[in-house]
């Protein structure tokens, strides 16, 4: 399970799993409960590249980010960490 502390959104944290390059078990902490539950359901099993393509850059209420954008950012960071040699 990965955990990401969000920046600039009502949600404060996102937890998720990545298996076989797909996202699973997304849970947002705080924020707009109904919308965030919907995002979690809609992205379940989505390939990480497709998730990033669809969600990156979405803004909310004039802010330069959103909960969806923060999820794309979190997944991007995890993928970069996985690419680095250990």
N, C-alpha and C positions, 0 to 999 in steps of 0.2 A: 504494500500500500504506500503510495506516495502522498506527500502532504505539501501544499503550497500556500504560503501566506500571501493573500491578495494585496493589491495596491490600488487605491482610487475607486473602490467599489463598496457597496453596502455589505456584500458578503466579505467575511474576514479570512476565510480559509477554504481550501478545496482539497478533498481527499479523493484519490482514484487509483485504480490498478491498470497496468498495461500488460496484456498477454498476447503473444503472437502478433505484435504490432497493432493491436486493437485496444480501445479504451473500454473499461468496465468499472462498475461500482462507483460512479461519480456521486459525491455528496458535497454540497455546499453548506457552509456554516454561516448563519445569519443571512440577511438579504431578503429578497422577495420570494417567499416560500413557494408559492404556486409556480411562478416562472422558472425558478431554479430546479424544482422537481421535474418540470417539463423538459428543460435542457438535459437533465440527467437521463431521462427516458429516451429522448430523441438521439442522443449520442451513443447510447449503449451498443457496444459491438462495432462501432464505426472505426475504420482504419485511421491511424493517427494522422497521416498526411492529408486525408480528406477532411478530418476534423479541423486541422489547422487552416486549411484552405477556406473552409466555410465560415469559421468563427473569428479568425484574426482580423482585427481592425474595426470590429463592431463597437460603436460608441453608445453611451447612455446619457440622456439628459444633458447634452452639451459637454460631457466629460470625454477625455480622449481615450477612454477604455470602458469596458463593461464586464459583467461577470463572465459572459461567453468569451470575450477577448482574453480575459485573465486565464480561463481554462486553456485556451490555445497557447498562451504564453507558458503556462505550467507544463503542458505536454512538450512543447518545444525545448524547454530547459532540461527535462528528463531525457529526451532523446539525445540531446547534445552530450549530456553526462554519460550516457550509455555508449556513445561513439568514441569517447576518449579512451586511450589505452590505459590499462590498470597497472 
